[in-house]
Amino acid sequence: MINIVLFGPPGSGKGTQAQFLIEKYNLKQISTGDLFRYNIKNNTELGVLAKSYIDKGELVPDQVTIDMLIDELKKPTTTEGFIFDGFPRTATQTKALEKIVAEVLNQPISICLSLIVEDQLLVERLLKRGETSGRTDDSNKEIIANRIQEYYSKTAEVAELYKQQGKYVEVIGVGEIEEISQKLFAEIDKIK
Ligand code: AMP
C-alpha cells in the first residue's frame, strides 16, 4: 500500500496531478475540497457550515474536516492506497491523519509530495479556473489572496512535520503537466 499526501498552495495543481497518480498506482483520491463541494451542492448541514468558511477563503474547522475524512477513509475500497489531496492543512490535521491511517488502515503515510509554484502564477491559475469551474472561491481576487494567506499562516507548518519525519519532497509544479507527473512518479518509485 502507498499513502500519499499531495501538498501545495491552492492552484498548485494537486487535483490535476492526483488524477495521474490515481491511475498509475491504483489509488483512491480523498479531496476534502471536493467532499465539501459535494455537501454544498446537496445542501447538507455539513455543506451549509463549510460554505460559510469556503466563501471567505478560510479553512473549515479542524474537527469537522477530520470527522468527514474518517468517514471517507472507512468506506470499502479495492485500491492499493490513498492520495490525500488538500488534507492535511494544519498541524492538528497532520497529527490526526497519522493516527487515523494507523488505526483504520494499519499503515503509515508514505510520502508528502509538495508542489512548488510562485504566488503570482497561483493567482493567475485560480482566476482562469474560476472562469469555467463555477467555484465562487476562484472568482474573487480578495478571496484568492485570503486562501493563499491561510496557506502560509496555517498550512505551511504541515511541511515542517513531514520534514521532521523525512517524508517531505518538493517538486516544482511549473511546466508541462506531464513533465510534472513524471517527476512525481520518480519520487514515488524511489520509495516503493
Ligand atoms: P480546495 O478544493 O482543496 O482548494 O479547498 C477549497 C476550500 O475548502 C478551502 O479553501 C477550504 O475553505 C476548504 N478546505 C478544503 N480542505 C480543507 C482542509 N483540509 N481543512 C480545512 N478546510 C479545507
Residues whose N, C-alpha, C, O or C-beta is under 5 A from the ligand:
A	BS01	AMP	P10 T32 G33 D34 F36 Y53 I54 G57 E58 L59 V60 T65 G86 F87 P88 R89 R147
